[in-house]
Amino acid sequence: MPLAYSISDGILIGVIAYVIMHAIAGKFKDISITMWVLAVLFVLRYIFI
């Protein structure tokens, strides 16, 4: 939230960061399919806005 001054944007950045950090750490089994889908959709939202 401090980066975007918006609760919704802070949650979006948090979900994206969670997936990226777990993927970098090699903990692919800890990330659910729902989180992968949400992260991809949120990234696409930022790309196309």
Residue pairs with C-beta under 8 A, 6 or more apart in sequence:
1 7
1 9
1 10
2 10
3 9
3 10
3 13
4 10
4 13
12 42
12 45
12 46
15 35
15 38
15 39
15 42
16 39
16 42
16 43
18 31
18 35
18 39
19 31
19 35
19 36
19 39
20 39
22 28
22 30
22 31
23 31
